[in-house]
């Protein structure tokens, strides 16, 4: 194959060299990359090429990337033209299918809000918890027994980053049920519920404590006019009554976004003559149209929305905040935010290992509450031999004095000793070690545990 400068462009990773500064040159380079890939793929799929070339995984991946990223056409003069795809012109695949990394075929782009976006995966963690009354009783018992509260991760579910949170709710509940851990109450973030899921979980004995989706009608968003809750629904006669006493004239079961729904229409004569029409609808037709879910789902959603503003529900839902601390612990201790492997199966394994590590740490803290919650790495190394006492010419801060090193063991090399057994103590009680004491080392096996501090500070 004769591809000019192919080796020069491909001998080094893209992030190993500097991209052109101007946009026109970068666009031109992107087209050149597409031409290289097109030439390679045509050679591999040529009639005389060995068939096993097409079975090489990176080659098949290159072809997928080429098809998704570039568009090949013919211009008016019959010349072949290859351009980089644009969403509003040539079109691009949907986000859950679009390849986002040349190194990981399962990684996807995702975003939350305007500022948070990432390339990779999502992990959903589930842990044990207690209701408010149970938590108070348990806290009192643990305080008497000097035992730390125990919260364990019971499920880890990893998906591509483009999968919405609501798609993870049912699999998580199924995983818990399969392990015999079906929750009586399941506390979830606002992205996980839907009317279908809340109703389905209730049928399985699971009460989902979660902010239900709010009314997204223009009136509800503007917090003005008549929202859906202002209309009375008569399911037997299949009619809706508006706040002005008018009844609907149309009731149409339909499918919306793959779900069963009911469209309710009001007559034009009623809406056009209504004195508060501007508070009810702004449509060009001048009539109000309601989109409802089937009766069971509608009533479930209505009940959940009515309960959310109450103080009792807010106090109860505050229990879910505990999972945020679990996520932070997993991030800080195990580096959960960065995937160490390529491909969804291996990333799932990494997340399972991370959750296991957090559980082991929590079990150890629960069984040994007097141990330090955090152990510095230096504890596991060979500590230096304490030097002999020497005078301190400069003293501690601006005064005079000396500092002592105390250990629960005899003087000498300390291997694997807990830092909880070490302390800094300034001989001059008027000064503290954070003022730059010149440290002198000594052995003191009689040091009281109550004065132990962390020398790393």
C-alpha positions, 0 to 999 in steps of 0.5 A: 500500500502506498499512503504518503506519510502514513508512518509519520502520522501513525508512529506516535499517539495523537497526544504525543505531539502538538496539534496545529494551532489553526482550526483550518489546519486541524480540520484538514488533518482530520480529513487526512486521518479519514482518508488514511482509514478509508484506504486501509479499510478498502484494502482489507475488504478488497476481493483479493485480501486474506479473510482473516484480516477482517477478523482482527478486532482493531481493524473491525473497530477502525471500520466502525469508527470510520463509518461513525465519524466520516461521510463519503460522497461524490461532488458535481465533478464526480470526485470522491469527497470525504468529510467529518460528519456534523450532527446537523448535516450528515448526521451522527449515531445516537449517544449510546452507540457513538464511539467516543474513544479509539482505545475503549469501545465501551466508553461513552460521553455523558454530562450532568448540567452545564459544567460536569461532563466526562468520558467513561462509565457510571457506577451506582452504589447501594448500601444498607441503612436504617429508618430514623427511629431505628437509627436513633435506637441503634446509635444509642446502643452503639454509643453504650457498646462503643461500636461504630455504626455499620453500613455495608455496600450491598450492590454495585452496578456499572453501565456506560456513561450514556445510560440514564440513571432511571435505567439502573433502578430495575436492575439494582432492585433485581440484583438485591432481590436475587441475593435475598436483600429486597429492601423494604424502603429504597431511598434513591436520587431524583434521577432514578424514579418513574411512575412505572418503577414506583408502581412496579416496586410497590407490587414487589413490596418495595417502597421507593422513597425518592423525589417523583418526577414533577409536572413538566407542563408550561404552567407548572414550569412557570408556576402560574396558571392551571397545572395538571393537578387542578383538573379532576379526572373521572376514570369511569366516564373517561372525562376530565373537568377543568377548574372552570367546570368545563368537561373534556370532549376527547379521550384518546389512549395512545403510545408516547415515547414507547409508553401507554398514555391518554390524551385528553382534549377540551372543545374549542368553544369552551376554551375560546370563551373561557375568561381565564384562557391565558392561564390555562393554555398558550397553544396556537389552537387555543385549547388545553390538552392533557397527557395522562398516564393510565389510572394506576400510574397516574394515581401513584404519581399524584400521591408521590407528588403530594407527599413530597412537600411535607416535612415528614417526607423530607425528614425521612428522605434525609437518610439518603444523604449517607450514600454521598459519604460512601461515594466520597470514601470510595473515591478517596480510598480506592480511586473509583473515579478513574477506570484502570482497565478498558471495556465495561466487563473489566471496569465492572470488576474494578468497581466490585473490588472497590466496593469490597475494599470499602466494606472491609475497611468499614467492618474493621472499623466496626469490630475495632472502634478504637483503632485509627480511622486512617493509617498513614502509609509511612506506618508500613515502612521501616521507621528510622532509629531514634537519634540520641538526645542533643541540645536545642540551641534555638529552642521552640519558636521564640522561647527555649525548650525541647521536644520528646518522641514517645513510643509504646515500644522500647527505643530502636527501629520500629517496624509496622508500629501504629502511629496512634502509639506515637506522640509529640510532646514539647518539654516547654508547655508553653509551646507546641510542635507546630511552631517549628520545634527542633525535635529530640528523640527519646524513649518513653514507654509510660506515655499515657494513651490519652495524650496520643496525637498524630505526629504527621501533623 
